[in-house]
Amino acid sequence: MIEFFQNHKKQCIIAAVISVIIFAVYLFLLFKPGYWYRDSFLYKQKAPFEGIEVYSGKDKINGVFYEMTMAKDGTKTCIVFTVNETEREYEILSNNSKSNYAEVEIYENGKLVFEGSYFSNMLFSKSGEPFVETPNMNYYIPGELSEEELIPTYNWLYEISQRRNTEIRGDVIWLSFIVVFAGIIALDMFFPDLYWELRHRLSVEGGKPSDIYRAWQKLGWMISPFIIIVLMIATFL
């Protein structure tokens, strides 16, 4: 490995820099907070003013762009949700003084659209019945809904405003697989005889790996970056 680096020093440095940049971008996207909305992840963006949170993301399936601005002031949360050119303004009032449920009022574009309570992960009307929203707002066929129909449900908006913390887009368990796999490959590259000796040291005396073993070993080194990239992509699926 040392001899290879000395003979290809420039190429190795370029490859190392590119790898560091790719991994840094991967970690940034993996741990950048946001919220899942349908099949899209709304990343948290830099807010123009203190006390305001901005989230945005693209829905490639439906071909739309989502943007959500949220501001909290005590028991009131103001949310502006935009689907391309369709914009809705919401005010969500939540009185959490009750021990087992919250009293909720939701205003849409200044009009009261819901009054009731929230418990057991659902909104309930004042009569105690589960609040049922229009079918298009509860399920959808990808690619067949209009911008208007992609506006979020009141239940989702309430949970975002009161109950759910931001999350990350990817699955961290894949990062563990990447680190372990990259560590194994790094050991094999810097100590080419390590794994061979671990397997054959007790059965061979004074032997060395064959040319075929070396060829397969180098092939593994060349394939490993593509495997790591696949694992990175799998993190976000």
N, C-alpha and C positions, 0 to 999 in steps of 0.2 A: 504493500500500500504506500509506504514511504517513497519507494522508487517511482511508482506511478505518479504520485503527487509532484515529485521533482521534475518529471518529464512533461507533465501537463499542468504546471502550476497555475497559469493564467486561466485555463478552462475550469479548474477546480475552484478557484476563487469566485469566478462568475457564477458557477453552479451553486456555490454556498450562499452567495448574496441573494440570488433568485429564490432559493429555498427558504431563507430567513424571511424575505418579504412575503412570500406566499403564506407561510405559517403565521406570520404576524397578522395578515389580513384575515386569515381563517379564525384566529383567536378573537380578533376584534368583532367579527360577525357572529361568532359563537356566543360571546358573553355580552354583547350589546343588548340592553333590556328592551322590552316591548310587550305587545299583546298579540295573541293569535286571534284573528277574525276570519271566520270561515276557513278557506284554504290559504290565506295570506297572513304574513307576519308583519305587524305594524311596528317598525323600529322607532325608538325614542329619538327625537331630533333635538337640536339646540333650540331652546325657546327664546323668543325675542324679548320677553319680560320675565322678571322673577315672579314666581307663583303660578306660572302657566306651564303646562306640559303639552308637548306636540309630538304626535306619532303619525307615521305615514308608511305606506307600502303599496306594492302593485299586485293586482290580481291578474295573473297572466291567462288564467282559464277564461275569465269573463271579459278580459281586456279593459279593466278599469283601474283607476288610481284612487286609493283611500287616503284621507287625511283626517286626523282627529285632534282637536284642541280641547284641553280640559283644564279647568281652574276650580279649586276647592276653597270654600269659605265657610268654615264651621259645618253646619248641617246641610249646606247647599252646595251642589256641584253643578257647574255650567259646562256643557259639552257642545262643541260644534263639530258635526260629522259631515264630511264631504265625500261624495262618490262622483268623480269627474266634475261635472258642473252642477250636480244636485247637492244642495246644502240644507242641512237641518240644524236648528238650534234647540238645545234641551236645557231645562232646569230640573234638577232632581233634588227634592227635599226629603230628608230621612231623619226621623226621630227615633233614635236607638235607646230611649230611656226604658222601654219595656225589656224585661229579662229574656223573653223567648221569641220576640218578633219585633220588627221595625215598622213604624207607620210611614208610609211613602206617598209622596205626590210627585207626579212627573208632568212637566209642561213641555209641549212641542211647539216651537215658533210662537210662544206666548199663550198658547191654548192648553187648558188642563186636559190631558188625555188619559191619565190614570190617577186613581185615588184608592188606596187600600193598604195592604201590608205585605211584608216579605218575611217568609220563613220556610224552612225545608227546601232551600234553593229555588223557590218559586215565588212569583207575585200572586197575591190573592186580592180579589175585589173586596169592597166593603161588606158585601153580603157573605163573604167567606168562601166563595167559589174560586177555583183556580182561574187566573186571568189568561184567556186564550187569545192569542194574537192571530192575525190573518195567516192562512196556510203558507203563502209565499214568503212570509217573514220567518217561518219556523223551519222550512226545508226548501231546497232549491235544486234544480237540474243545472249543472255547470254549463255556462255558455248560453243559457236560454232566458236569463232574466234581464230586465231593464235596470238602468241606474236607480230608478225609484224603488224597485223591488229588492235591491241590494242594501238598502238602508237597514241598520241593525235593529234588533228587537229591543223593547223596553227592558226586558229581563237582563239582556246582555249589558245594556248601558248601566243599569243599576249595579250589577256585579262589578263592573269596571270602576264605577265611582265609589263604591262602599266596601266591597268585600275582597276583590282580587288584587294581589300585588303584581307588579311587573314580572315577567318571566323571560327566559332566554329561548332563542329559536331552536338551537340544536340540542342533541342528546349528549351529555357529557361523557357517557359510558364509551362512546366511540373515540373520544380523545384518549381515554385510557388504552384502548386497543392500539391507537396510532403510536403513542409513546412507547409501549412495550415492543411493538413490531420494529419501530425505528431503532430502539436500543439493541435489539437482537442483531439487526443488520449492521449497526455501527460496530458492535463487538466483532462480528465476522470480518468486517473490512479492515479494522485496525489489528486484529489478531487472527489472520487467515487460518491458522492451524488449530485454533482453540476448540472448535466443535468437532473437528476430526479427531483430535487427541482425546476428547471426552468420550467419544464413541469407541475408539480403537486402541487406546493406550494400553489396556490390560491384555489385548489379544495380539498386538504387533509390537515388535521390539526393533527400534532403529529404522522403522519405515516412514515414508513420506507420502502425502496425498498424490494420486496419479494426475496426469494431464487432463483426463476426463473429469475428475473431481474439480480441478481448478476451473475448467471451462464452465461446468454447471454452476460453480460458485460465482463466477463473474456474471453469468447470465442472471442469476438471482439478484445480484447487485443492480443490474440494469433494469430489471422488472420491478424491483421494490418501490421506486418512486411512483410508478403508476398505481401500485396497490395502495400506497398511502393516499394518493389523490382520490381513489375510489372510496376509501374510508372517510375522507373529508367530506365528499359529496353525500355519503350515506348519513352523515351527522345531521343533515338538514332535510332528509326525506321523511 
